[in-house]
Amino acid sequence: MSDVAGIAGNAVIAYQSALSTVSNNIANVATDGYSRQSVSMSALPVAQQGGLFFGTGVAVENIQRQYNAFIESNLRDTNSDLASQGPMVTYANRVIDVMGGQTMGLNTALDQYFTSARALSVDPSSSILRSSFVRDAESVAQRFGQLSGQLDLIQDETKNTLDNTVSQMNTLTKQLALVNGQLTKQRTEAAQPPDLLDQRDSLLRKLSGFAHVTTSFSMNGTVTVSLGASITKDVVVEANKSIDIAAISDGTSSGKVSLMLDPYGKPSALTGVTSGTLAGLMSFRDQVLGSTRSALDGLAKTFANESNAVHQQGIDGYGNPGLALFSFNPSASSVAGGIQVALEDPMLVAAAAQFRVIEASNNTSGTNASVSFDEAPAPGTAAAPPPAGPAPLQQMLVNNSHPSAARTFNVSGSVPATPIASIANGMQDVAIYLDNMQPGQQLQILTRDGRQILGQSMANDSTTLDAVMNDYNGFALGATYSDRYLNAAKQSVQLSGTAIGAQSFLGIEIPDSTTGDTAAATAARVVAGKDSILAGDAALAAGITDISLDPNDDTRLIITSNPTTPARSPLALTTGAGISFGLGKNLSYKGMTVFYGAQAQVQMQPVYDSNDKVSGYTPFPAVLQGDRLQAMSGGIAANTLTLNGIALGALDAPADGTTLQAGAVADWINTLSTQTGVTATAVNEIRLDASQLKYGMPLVINGTTIDTSAATSAAGLVNAINASSDGSFSAKTTSNGDFVLTNADGSDITLSATSSAVSNSTNALGLSSGTYRGQVSLTQPLTDADDVAISKPIQLGLTSDGTPHDLAQLGFRTGAFINGAVKDDLLVFVTGAGIASVSASYAGKAVDAKQNLRNNPMQVEFLSDTEYTITDTGTGTLLAQRTLVAGVLDPGISYQGLNLSFTAPPKFGDVFSLDGNQDGIGNNDNMLAMAALETKTVVGNKTLSNAYIDHVNEMGNIARQATIAQTALTVVHDQAVSSRDALSGVSLDKEAADLIRYQQAYQSAAKVLQVASQLFDSILQVR
């Protein structure tokens, strides 16, 4: 009986536990995260009675959670994926509503802006239309600001959401760490309370909604949580420890946020977040908000820059160059938020173009021409391209003309030209010196269009010319060579009329002139008899060195003068009987004063008043001091060199074959002193510091042995030398103690320590043994024989047959001199194979290229249907001669940033005049250019409007893709939820069935227990 009662009692206890478990399931049917629990029962061990085995009942083994690790992990993953799309869908649609709306969108304001520009182009003098244009420009700036403000609001909102998300995640990780602490009390997961495990899984599911989590479970159910791709990367929960994360704003940009792990401990970047709300917010800020912000800022900058570029190319209503139309507030948080209109006065609107082109009335082509100017980026900026050709003079050569400051250049034999530097238009008083050159080497200076200004003509040297003139060296496309303006100052004299009797020119009767001579015949007689004219006082006073016929006009004379500033007297012309002599234009390049050779200026010493201020200047004669002569066994041919414009005769070599001496050179120069006004002096002086002297050492001078045994001082050495001198040399000391060895005629001084001139032994002067050659010094008085003041320099120049090496043999440095302003961009070269040294001195700075072009009108004339010239109207200088490229009309001609475009090909004889427009209200070219900006591709290959629309569409595509992904992931997530609910969820139907089943079993077990009790009672009643 006890067995029946025991079995029934065990059964009652077991099914009572089962009923309690079912009741608990039913009670938690709506509890979030609750996992259904079930009772696991097992039969008790059987008992043997004799040969039979009887069961002993049932016992509750454990209470189990209905849980599957794979299903739970899948639920977390789908939860993360779905949550990541929420922020993208919500906020991306808000951005699209802002950017694409009719009232807030940018295109409406842009359309009105360009409409106002077109209206103003119709009537640029209208103050009302100018005001409307300014107002609509302000509307565009305000619209950019409004859009930027809306993006700021979304940016702030998403940042707050990020901060809140991070805070919730930190709370969840702390709670997980606490749960882990509770779980460590048991050794196995099976021994853990089911509700504690449910709490763990619920926290993990919530955390997965914010970010994808990687988990690792230990035997007792504690979990390690990572936000990275692996369990060891970006760990936020480990055992009972949690690590905070933070959203850190970038200090350089308010729109940038980065995630940081352990910000207050050992901070590290958190980069492994791939899904969840946190990843969705970060993706939205980077892909949509950041991209839109960048696009809007870029569009604002491009719109402002393009508008400013057009506006600054124009002339405002006051006739002044246009200012920037838009500016940016540097204190604004974004570019788009800081754009603003930079002017208030409507008359400052630059509707007119800074340049204009006027077609000649008799042009036969009927083409319409238009002109524009390419604004080059400021030098040194990121946008600035490297300059074409050699670098600027200031970068290549220091501002020091001394030979010690020179830079060495090597010119190869195969490419006989090396670019040295470029000289910017506007620089002042530029001098380029060539030293240590090889025979045949030259300095060459040309404009970018091939007009040679200084150097040796390359017209008959195609090899050198090809090495110099190419695009790589900085020449303009299509440039052609001309030596028309080479080295000399030229003036034209126009003849007209018919002679009546003999005629005179420059105060000298023209040989053979007679009645009836035409202007052309008279001009020819002047050239034929120029020798007598050049020898006249008027020609000498004006520094005239040559008279020739203009090859393009036989009634025009070309007068070449000594290129000095100022000339000794102006060119004085008188009209003869019947023949008129009219002074024409200065035919030097743009009136520049240049010289090629050796030069010395009149020295002006400042005079100071009692307040130490300059009150005037005292002139001192010009002195051209040569260095020591080189060893010359030969002479110099006639007409190789010129002095103050006068050709020098032949310098003959000594008949005995000895070396040419400085005295002979001085005598040669002095033969023309009357014409040149220059006196040459030969000198040979060796000047030493007394500390350099080697007392007691031997000394031989010009073969004469000096007794230096008693010389213990500079004075003693002087006495010893003078005592032994044969008269060809002498010594002295200066007031400051320097030792000077010299001779009377500038002849060579040979030094040695022994009678052998090649001895390398140390001599008493401490100098190397050898021959020290004499020097030639040229001087020019301040007044001429007629007491007329002379302020011109001494100029020892080169003819077409001369070379710098000829001057170097005489001890003079060759320089290319530009006195006064440089009036065009120039390129400097050294031609001829070999190594040479180049140094320079200069002043001034580059002028504004645009304003310089505006101030110098030009004329384009077509000499044929394709060949054209560009001429400086003011000076008559032929700036360029090129060939029009067939079919290229927009632009057809480009010159120093000016672009001349044609609607049809020009014809022979067509003339186009270019100048700086001064009409600010009667010209609409610039406002037409502003209106054309509407259709100009300025953002890649897109217009402003199209770029804006395309970006809005791109963001719309991202939003649509996010919506589609959200829909698809919702299905996947719902399936994962269903899978979990099927296993772990509480079904009331099932629980009701279990309740009835367990109730019946409980009642049956109780009935068995009752029967057992009754049977026991019956046994007790047996007597």
Secondary structure, DSSP 4 states (H G I P E B T S, - for coil): -HHHHHHHHHHHHHHHHHHHHHHHHHHTTT-TT---EEEEEEEPPPEEETTEEE---EEEEEEEE---HHHHHHHHHHHHHHHHHHHHHHHHHHHHHHHH-TTT-HHHHHHHHHHHHHHHHH-TT-HHHHHHHHHHHHHHHHHHHHHHHHHHHHHHHHHHHHHHHHHHHHHHHHHHHHHHHHHTTSSSSTTS-HHHHHHHHHHHHHHHHHS--EEEE-TTS-EEEESSSSTTSSEEEETTEE--EEEEE-TT-TT-EEEEESTTSS-EE-----SHHHHHHHHIIIIIIIHHHHHHHHHHHHHHHHHHHHHHTEE-TTSSBP--SEEE-TTSSSHHHHEEE----GGG---EESEEEEE-TT-SS---EEEEE-PPPPTTSTTPPPPSSSPBHHHHS-BB-SGGG-EEEEE-SSS-EEEEEEE-TTEEEEEEEEESPPTT-EEEEEETTSBEEES---TT-HHHHHHHSSGGGTPPTT---B-TTSS-EEEEEEEEEB--S--EETTEEPTT--TT-BHHHHHHHHHHTHHHHHTSHHHHHTTEEEEEEETTEEEEEEEEE---SS-SS-------SSEEEEEEEE-SGGG-EEEEEEEEPPEEEEEE-TTS-EEEEEEE-EEEEEEEPPP-SS-B-TTSEEETTEEP--BPPPTTSPPPPHHHHHHHHHTTHHHH--EEEEE-EEEE-GGG--TTS-EEETTEEE--TT--SHHHHHHHHHHH--SS-EEEE-TTS-EEEE-SS---EEEESSSSTT--S--TT---SEEE--EEEEEE-SB-TT--B--PPEEEEE-TT--HHHHHHTT--EEEEEEEE--S-EEEEEESSEEEEEEEEEEE-PPPHHHHHHTS-EEEEESSSSEEEEEETTT--EEEEEEPPTT--TTSEEETTEEEEESS---TT-EEEEEE---SSS--HHHHHHHHGGGS--BTTB-HHHHHHHHHHHHHHHHHHHHHHHHHHHHHHHHHHHHHHHHHS--HHHHHHHHHHHHHHHHHHHHHHHHHHHHHHHHHH--
